[in-house]
Amino acid sequence: MDVKQYSIILINLDPTIGSEIKKTRPCVIVSPNEMNKYLNTIVLAPMTTNLKKYPTRVSVKHNGKKGMIAIDQIRTVDKTRIIRVFESLTKSEIEKCKEVIKETFVD
């Protein structure tokens, strides 16, 4: 399956443990296209409709609904969990994601 960085996908995250975001939900692919092309896994950040502001969350609008990308819940999953591929994030949403990822994981 050909998937691209910053695409929104519908994915089954179950089974989960503890405080991990669960169930089938939209997620954003954060792994680079080079990895997505050659590996059977992808790195993603789940999306939620919980609009509580956290420094590790990015506001987005998808399918007419407001939501948040949970950068603090990034995980690696097998591509077989993908149910459907939607559109990609907007340029401004991608830039905000990059900022939050850098601030959270690089420094």
N, C-alpha and C positions, 0 to 999 in steps of 0.2 A: 504494500500500500504506500503510495506516494503522499507523504504529509509534509507540510512546510512549517517552519518556525513562525510563531505568532498566529497560527490558525486556531480557530475555536473548534473543538471536537466534543462530541457526546461520548462519554466513556463510563464504563461500569467500574467503580472504585471498590466494590465489595469483594472479598471480606476485608474489614478493617479492624483495628484494635484501638481501644481507649479513645483519645480525643482526635483521631484522624478524621478528616471529612469523609463521609461515607455516601453511599447510594450512587445511582446513575445520574450524572450531571455534566454540564458543559465544563470544559477545561481548556487552558491555553497551552500550546506547545511552546516550551522555552528552550528545548535542545536545538542546536544549530542544524541546518539542512544537511551538512556533511554527515553528521551522526544519524540523522533521520533516514538518510538514503541507504546506509550500509548496515545499521543495527536493527535487530528485531524489537528493540525497546525505544521508548521516547521519554523525555523528561518533561513533566507538565506541572502546571499550577492550577488547582481546582478553582472554580468560580462559585460564588454563593450569593444569595439574595439578601443575606444579613448585611445591612448597610452601616453597621458600627464602624466608626473610623479608627483604624489602627495604622501605625506607621508602615506596616508591611502589607497593606492592602491597597489595591489600585481600583479606582472607580471606573466602570465601563457601562456601556449600554449595548445589550445584545438581544436580538429578537423582540425589540420593543420594551424590554425590561431593564431596569437599573440593577446593577450588581457590583460585586467586588471580585477581583482576582486575588486569591490568597497566596501571596508569595511565600508566606511562612509555612505553607503546607506543600511545598514542592516535593515531588516524588518521581521515581522511575517506574514505569509500567510496561508490560508487554503490549505490542500493537494489537494483539488479538482482543484486547479489551475495548477497542474502538468500535463504536456502534454507527456513528455518522460523522461526517466532516461538514462544518458550517463555513461561514466566511472568516476573514482574518480581522484582526484588530485594526483600528484606524492608526494613522501615523502618530497622532498625538498620544494614543493609548500605548503604542509600542514604546515611544520615548519615555513615558512615565514608568512603564514596566522595567525598562533598562535602568532607569535611575534608582528605583526601589531595589532591584536585584543587586546593583553595585553597592548601594548603601548598606544593604543587609548582609551580603556575603563577602565583599571584597575588602573592606577596611577592618 
